């Protein structure tokens, strides 16, 4: 009985998936008139975003970005789950080799500048090259510098997972708010504003700031977990 | 013209670094060569007018991946045939 129900459910799912894919019509003429022209024109006229890459990644293909963020989250969770038991205490053989005083004071000086650069990159994601992923990785390299230099430098795992989860929830929540205002998931429901302003592009900067927080927290967690693994 | 020369030099360098990374038996040097590949690749991305990809490549390829590989080498073996050598030594003793 159970098997029959499973087969029926799978058959229904397969039928509707196949139906959707046949409806797209790959290879028919509507794919030959380049969609790139529509994107380029809509980016400037409708969304008021200067960086076309950002407008495609966050707005036109926003659902794919949500999937990417989910993949990263799952990878980090799996890594933490595998290595959690084998971690040793903070300060015990956590650095590759002990750092000299030049390195310690230099990295103390560089750390705020790296964090500032990362924050700049993801706040200005819709105006200049870069965005959430790039800014997040730059922030993670800043924490990497501190973790490599100071033996007893530690990051709070509770805060990291809290930031990560809240940013992910905010991303999905903004997507759901689109249902209430426009009609589709991740609809751009805020007024776009003026081209080249900091506050422009509707929800695009908000989503990219969330992605930046999420990626930064996740990659910092990865580095911390791997660095404190018992060899 | 100078653009073409610069791109040619970078392409030759990237191929050289890749061959070095494959041929090198010391895994630490091979990882550093992989980092150099990422660095040159990010310059090439920038020259091909893809600054977004260049930023990603610079942050992930040069810094994060290299460091994670180095930590892995610290926790495992440094030379490619260290395990083989040990096995051969054991069989020779027997």
Interface residues (C-beta under 8 A of the other chain):
Chain A: X51 X53 X54 X96 X121 X129 X130 X131 X133 X134 X137 X138 X140 X141 X144 X148 X219 X222 X223 X226 X227 X229 X231
Chain B: X51 X52 X54 X55 X56 X59 X60 X63 X64 X67 X68 X70 X71 X72 X74 X75 X76
